[in-house]
Amino acid sequence: ARSNLTYVYPYVLMLVIMFLGLMLASALVVMDKNSTAAFRAFTTSTRDEYHVLLGFVTTFLILLAQTAVLILASLFFLSAPLLANLGVSLIIIVAAITLFAFLGMVIGYLSSSQEAAMITSLSLGSVLLFLSNVVIPIESMNRAVHAISVLNPYAVLSELLRQAIVLDLKLRAVPGKVALLAALIVALFLTILAIQRAARRRYFQGTGAEPPTPHIPAP
């Protein structure tokens, strides 16, 4: 029972981090876009990088606190040797929080309402969960789906965390997966910057706005 719990726990923990990251980050971004301070965010001289990073830090700190509470509760109630390889496990958890927070921010920047962001987050999280070992073994999938599942961040992070707990994994032993996660994080950050800058350009260029009323001089 203890070995089964140790095997399942990383997948459950990563599942919670994934859905919390997607839903919280997207909700905060949509709330920020629809707030009264959105006008100042577009018109001030604040760099887009700072604006994105400040939003990420807010999401990251909230997710980190929630994950810490969950881990402490797990250590208190469960007798399995969870997080035995503490240093590597914490690095993997921080990487998961960062990646899913950025992915949730992308969803938030592309969504026009809280409802759309929530539905998209749940749908994407369900797809990532389906393309992992939790629901269907990857070995039983066809080649195309198997190739896509190799790039599934939820599957990669869950497997790394499981190996860190059970097999005392060292990150230098899996440089390919570490490089993949780093590339995904950088790509998501650049995607957020591109969306933010495109939104700023549309705002100042008046794309989609009604044409201005022509000025008629007084007689």
VOVOGU-199433 format. One record per residue (C-alpha): residue in one letter; chain; x, y, z. Coordinates in pm, 1 decimal. Example, Ala and Ser with C-alpha at 12.3 -4.5 7.8 and 13.67 -1.06 7.14 Angstrom:
% residues 2
+------+-------+----------+----------+----------+
! resn ! chain !     east !    north !       up !
+------+-------+----------+----------+----------+
!    a !     A !   1230.0 !   -450.0 !    780.0 !
!    s !     A !   1367.0 !   -106.0 !    714.0 !
+------+-------+----------+----------+----------+
% end
This chain:
% residues 219
+------+-------+----------+----------+----------+
! resn ! chain !     east !    north !       up !
+------+-------+----------+----------+----------+
!    a !     A !      0.0 !      0.0 !      0.0 !
!    r !     A !    285.3 !    232.3 !     85.4 !
!    s !     A !    458.4 !    171.5 !   -249.3 !
!    n !     A !    133.0 !    230.1 !   -438.1 !
!    l !     A !     78.5 !    554.4 !   -249.5 !
!    t !     A !    431.5 !    669.3 !   -324.5 !
!    y !     A !    373.5 !    592.0 !   -694.1 !
!    v !     A !     37.4 !    769.3 !   -719.6 !
!    y !     A !    114.9 !   1074.7 !   -503.5 !
!    p !     A !    335.3 !   1260.2 !   -760.5 !
!    y !     A !     61.7 !   1234.8 !  -1025.5 !
!    v !     A !   -205.5 !   1361.9 !   -784.1 !
!    l !     A !     12.2 !   1648.3 !   -659.6 !
!    m !     A !    104.6 !   1752.5 !  -1013.3 !
!    l !     A !   -261.8 !   1729.2 !  -1116.4 !
!    v !     A !   -360.4 !   1972.8 !   -841.8 !
!    i !     A !    -77.5 !   2210.7 !   -934.4 !
!    m !     A !   -177.0 !   2196.3 !  -1302.0 !
!    f !     A !   -543.9 !   2281.3 !  -1253.7 !
!    l !     A !   -472.7 !   2543.3 !   -986.0 !
!    g !     A !   -213.2 !   2707.3 !  -1207.9 !
!    l !     A !   -429.0 !   2711.7 !  -1518.7 !
!    m !     A !   -744.3 !   2840.9 !  -1349.6 !
!    l !     A !   -583.8 !   3087.7 !  -1108.7 !
!    a !     A !   -345.1 !   3245.5 !  -1359.2 !
!    s !     A !   -609.6 !   3281.0 !  -1629.9 !
!    a !     A !   -861.6 !   3426.6 !  -1383.4 !
!    l !     A !   -613.5 !   3684.9 !  -1253.3 !
!    v !     A !   -519.1 !   3794.9 !  -1606.6 !
!    v !     A !   -882.1 !   3833.8 !  -1714.4 !
!    m !     A !   -957.0 !   4023.9 !  -1393.4 !
!    d !     A !   -662.1 !   4253.4 !  -1463.3 !
!    k !     A !   -773.6 !   4314.6 !  -1822.3 !
!    n !     A !  -1128.8 !   4400.7 !  -1715.2 !
!    s !     A !  -1029.4 !   4619.6 !  -1420.3 !
!    t !     A !  -1043.3 !   4999.2 !  -1417.1 !
!    a !     A !   -662.9 !   5006.0 !  -1398.2 !
!    a !     A !   -627.9 !   4843.4 !  -1741.1 !
!    f !     A !   -622.5 !   5186.9 !  -1906.1 !
!    r !     A !   -322.4 !   5293.6 !  -1695.6 !
!    a !     A !   -144.0 !   4966.6 !  -1774.4 !
!    f !     A !   -166.4 !   5044.3 !  -2146.9 !
!    t !     A !    -84.5 !   5414.3 !  -2132.4 !
!    t !     A !    200.5 !   5420.1 !  -1878.9 !
!    s !     A !    562.4 !   5369.9 !  -1978.1 !
!    t !     A !    589.1 !   5039.7 !  -1787.6 !
!    r !     A !    766.3 !   4781.3 !  -1998.3 !
!    d !     A !    563.2 !   4480.5 !  -2106.1 !
!    e !     A !    820.6 !   4248.6 !  -1950.3 !
!    y !     A !    770.8 !   4407.5 !  -1606.0 !
!    h !     A !    394.6 !   4395.3 !  -1638.5 !
!    v !     A !    397.6 !   4025.1 !  -1728.7 !
!    l !     A !    652.5 !   3936.9 !  -1460.8 !
!    l !     A !    457.8 !   4117.1 !  -1187.7 !
!    g !     A !    144.7 !   3926.5 !  -1282.3 !
!    f !     A !    343.4 !   3603.9 !  -1282.1 !
!    v !     A !    494.8 !   3674.8 !   -938.5 !
!    t !     A !    147.8 !   3724.2 !   -791.3 !
!    t !     A !     27.1 !   3394.6 !   -934.6 !
!    f !     A !    349.5 !   3215.1 !   -840.2 !
!    l !     A !    335.9 !   3320.5 !   -474.6 !
!    i !     A !    -27.5 !   3215.9 !   -437.5 !
!    l !     A !     36.2 !   2878.5 !   -600.7 !
!    l !     A !    350.9 !   2824.9 !   -394.4 !
!    a !     A !    161.8 !   2888.4 !    -71.3 !
!    q !     A !   -121.8 !   2654.8 !   -173.3 !
!    t !     A !    122.6 !   2381.9 !   -275.7 !
!    a !     A !    315.9 !   2417.7 !     49.6 !
!    v !     A !     -3.9 !   2373.2 !    251.9 !
!    l !     A !    -95.4 !   2067.3 !     45.7 !
!    i !     A !    248.4 !   1909.1 !     90.2 !
!    l !     A !    253.8 !   1975.1 !    464.4 !
!    a !     A !    -91.5 !   1820.4 !    498.7 !
!    s !     A !     24.0 !   1519.4 !    297.9 !
!    l !     A !    330.0 !   1473.3 !    517.3 !
!    f !     A !    113.4 !   1494.3 !    827.6 !
!    f !     A !   -163.3 !   1255.8 !    721.4 !
!    l !     A !     30.7 !   1007.3 !    505.1 !
!    s !     A !    295.4 !    767.7 !    629.8 !
!    a !     A !    465.6 !    713.9 !    292.5 !
!    p !     A !    815.7 !    862.0 !    248.4 !
!    l !     A !    701.4 !   1151.8 !     32.8 !
!    l !     A !    951.6 !   1402.8 !    -99.6 !
!    a !     A !   1244.5 !   1193.9 !     20.5 !
!    n !     A !   1466.5 !   1355.2 !   -243.9 !
!    l !     A !   1372.8 !   1700.7 !   -118.8 !
!    g !     A !   1603.5 !   1924.5 !   -323.8 !
!    v !     A !   1522.0 !   1775.0 !   -664.6 !
!    s !     A !   1153.1 !   1744.1 !   -576.6 !
!    l !     A !   1131.5 !   2113.4 !   -486.4 !
!    i !     A !   1300.6 !   2213.4 !   -814.2 !
!    i !     A !   1049.8 !   2005.1 !  -1009.6 !
!    i !     A !    755.5 !   2151.1 !   -815.5 !
!    v !     A !    878.2 !   2509.3 !   -871.7 !
!    a !     A !    922.5 !   2434.9 !  -1243.2 !
!    a !     A !    567.9 !   2295.1 !  -1255.8 !
!    i !     A !    422.9 !   2601.9 !  -1084.7 !
!    t !     A !    612.4 !   2829.7 !  -1324.1 !
!    l !     A !    512.0 !   2640.4 !  -1637.2 !
!    f !     A !    143.2 !   2604.4 !  -1557.0 !
!    a !     A !    122.7 !   2963.8 !  -1434.6 !
!    f !     A !    259.4 !   3086.1 !  -1768.7 !
!    l !     A !     24.0 !   2852.9 !  -1955.6 !
!    g !     A !   -270.2 !   2986.2 !  -1755.5 !
!    m !     A !   -161.3 !   3342.9 !  -1831.1 !
!    v !     A !   -163.2 !   3264.9 !  -2203.4 !
!    i !     A !   -520.1 !   3139.2 !  -2166.8 !
!    g !     A !   -614.7 !   3452.8 !  -1974.4 !
!    y !     A !   -467.6 !   3689.0 !  -2235.4 !
!    l !     A !   -653.7 !   3505.0 !  -2512.6 !
!    s !     A !   -987.9 !   3492.8 !  -2325.5 !
!    s !     A !  -1243.2 !   3769.7 !  -2315.6 !
!    s !     A !  -1428.5 !   3663.7 !  -1999.4 !
!    q !     A !  -1386.1 !   3466.1 !  -1680.2 !
!    e !     A !  -1619.7 !   3195.6 !  -1809.6 !
!    a !     A !  -1420.4 !   3147.0 !  -2130.5 !
!    a !     A !  -1093.1 !   3130.5 !  -1936.3 !
!    m !     A !  -1235.6 !   2876.4 !  -1691.8 !
!    i !     A !  -1375.4 !   2650.7 !  -1965.9 !
!    t !     A !  -1050.8 !   2667.1 !  -2163.3 !
!    s !     A !   -842.8 !   2589.0 !  -1854.1 !
!    l !     A !  -1055.2 !   2288.7 !  -1764.3 !
!    s !     A !  -1053.8 !   2162.9 !  -2122.4 !
!    l !     A !   -678.9 !   2196.6 !  -2164.5 !
!    g !     A !   -611.6 !   2038.0 !  -1826.0 !
!    s !     A !   -837.4 !   1745.7 !  -1914.9 !
!    v !     A !   -654.3 !   1692.0 !  -2245.4 !
!    l !     A !   -315.2 !   1696.6 !  -2071.6 !
!    l !     A !   -447.1 !   1454.1 !  -1810.8 !
!    f !     A !   -584.7 !   1221.1 !  -2078.4 !
!    l !     A !   -251.7 !   1216.9 !  -2264.3 !
!    s !     A !    -63.0 !   1083.2 !  -1964.3 !
!    n !     A !     -6.0 !    757.8 !  -1782.4 !
!    v !     A !   -277.8 !    834.1 !  -1527.6 !
!    v !     A !   -576.3 !    752.7 !  -1750.6 !
!    i !     A !   -433.8 !    541.1 !  -2033.4 !
!    p !     A !    -82.6 !    390.1 !  -2044.9 !
!    i !     A !    125.9 !    574.9 !  -2300.1 !
!    e !     A !    254.1 !    245.1 !  -2439.0 !
!    s !     A !    -97.5 !    150.1 !  -2552.8 !
!    m !     A !   -150.2 !    468.7 !  -2757.6 !
!    n !     A !    -84.9 !    487.7 !  -3131.2 !
!    r !     A !    237.5 !    639.7 !  -3255.9 !
!    a !     A !     97.5 !    984.0 !  -3332.6 !
!    v !     A !    -61.0 !   1027.4 !  -2989.5 !
!    h !     A !    245.5 !    878.1 !  -2824.2 !
!    a !     A !    468.2 !   1134.7 !  -2997.2 !
!    i !     A !    243.4 !   1416.5 !  -2874.1 !
!    s !     A !    228.4 !   1277.4 !  -2519.5 !
!    v !     A !    608.6 !   1288.2 !  -2498.6 !
!    l !     A !    578.2 !   1670.5 !  -2506.5 !
!    n !     A !    300.7 !   1671.9 !  -2244.4 !
!    p !     A !    433.9 !   1886.5 !  -1956.5 !
!    y !     A !    202.4 !   1722.7 !  -1705.4 !
!    a !     A !    327.8 !   1374.8 !  -1796.2 !
!    v !     A !    693.1 !   1485.0 !  -1798.4 !
!    l !     A !    673.4 !   1665.8 !  -1463.0 !
!    s !     A !    474.9 !   1388.4 !  -1295.7 !
!    e !     A !    721.2 !   1124.2 !  -1410.4 !
!    l !     A !   1019.0 !   1333.2 !  -1298.1 !
!    l !     A !    863.1 !   1384.9 !   -955.0 !
!    r !     A !    785.4 !   1014.5 !   -923.6 !
!    q !     A !   1141.8 !    921.7 !  -1012.6 !
!    a !     A !   1275.4 !   1181.0 !   -769.5 !
!    i !     A !   1072.1 !   1030.2 !   -484.8 !
!    v !     A !   1102.2 !    661.0 !   -567.1 !
!    l !     A !   1434.6 !    634.0 !   -751.5 !
!    d !     A !   1629.6 !    927.6 !   -600.5 !
!    l !     A !   1656.6 !   1090.7 !   -943.2 !
!    k !     A !   1926.7 !   1348.2 !  -1019.4 !
!    l !     A !   1840.0 !   1614.1 !  -1277.8 !
!    r !     A !   2172.6 !   1575.0 !  -1456.2 !
!    a !     A !   2059.1 !   1223.2 !  -1548.5 !
!    v !     A !   1768.7 !   1359.0 !  -1760.4 !
!    p !     A !   1910.9 !   1658.8 !  -1950.6 !
!    g !     A !   1664.4 !   1613.8 !  -2237.0 !
!    k !     A !   1357.0 !   1653.0 !  -2017.8 !
!    v !     A !   1509.8 !   1944.7 !  -1829.7 !
!    a !     A !   1585.0 !   2119.5 !  -2160.2 !
!    l !     A !   1229.9 !   2050.4 !  -2281.2 !
!    l !     A !   1074.9 !   2207.7 !  -1970.5 !
!    a !     A !   1306.4 !   2509.0 !  -1990.9 !
!    a !     A !   1221.8 !   2557.3 !  -2358.5 !
!    l !     A !    847.6 !   2538.7 !  -2284.5 !
!    i !     A !    876.4 !   2797.8 !  -2007.2 !
!    v !     A !   1072.9 !   3038.4 !  -2227.9 !
!    a !     A !    834.8 !   2984.2 !  -2521.0 !
!    l !     A !    529.5 !   3054.8 !  -2303.0 !
!    f !     A !    689.2 !   3372.5 !  -2163.5 !
!    l !     A !    769.1 !   3497.7 !  -2514.2 !
!    t !     A !    414.5 !   3411.8 !  -2625.0 !
!    i !     A !    269.4 !   3618.6 !  -2340.8 !
!    l !     A !    491.9 !   3913.4 !  -2434.1 !
!    a !     A !    385.0 !   3888.5 !  -2798.0 !
!    i !     A !     15.7 !   3884.6 !  -2702.4 !
!    q !     A !     61.9 !   4178.7 !  -2464.3 !
!    r !     A !    242.7 !   4387.7 !  -2722.9 !
!    a !     A !    -14.5 !   4304.2 !  -2990.9 !
!    a !     A !   -293.6 !   4412.1 !  -2755.4 !
!    r !     A !   -110.9 !   4738.0 !  -2683.8 !
!    r !     A !    -69.7 !   4809.2 !  -3056.5 !
!    r !     A !   -436.2 !   4737.7 !  -3123.7 !
!    y !     A !   -534.1 !   4967.1 !  -2838.8 !
!    f !     A !   -336.4 !   5265.7 !  -2968.2 !
!    q !     A !   -414.3 !   5204.0 !  -3333.8 !
!    g !     A !   -785.5 !   5178.0 !  -3261.7 !
!    t !     A !   -824.2 !   4843.4 !  -3440.8 !
!    g !     A !  -1185.2 !   4740.6 !  -3445.6 !
!    a !     A !  -1309.1 !   5075.4 !  -3313.3 !
!    e !     A !  -1574.1 !   5287.2 !  -3478.0 !
!    p !     A !  -1444.0 !   5552.7 !  -3719.0 !
!    p !     A !  -1416.8 !   5898.2 !  -3561.1 !
!    t !     A !  -1692.4 !   6151.3 !  -3627.3 !
!    p !     A !  -1574.3 !   6409.6 !  -3882.4 !
!    h !     A !  -1532.2 !   6760.8 !  -3748.4 !
!    i !     A !  -1785.3 !   7005.7 !  -3895.8 !
!    p !     A !  -1682.1 !   7369.9 !  -3848.1 !
!    a !     A !  -1938.0 !   7604.7 !  -3707.5 !
!    p !     A !  -2092.3 !   7852.8 !  -3955.3 !
+------+-------+----------+----------+----------+
% end
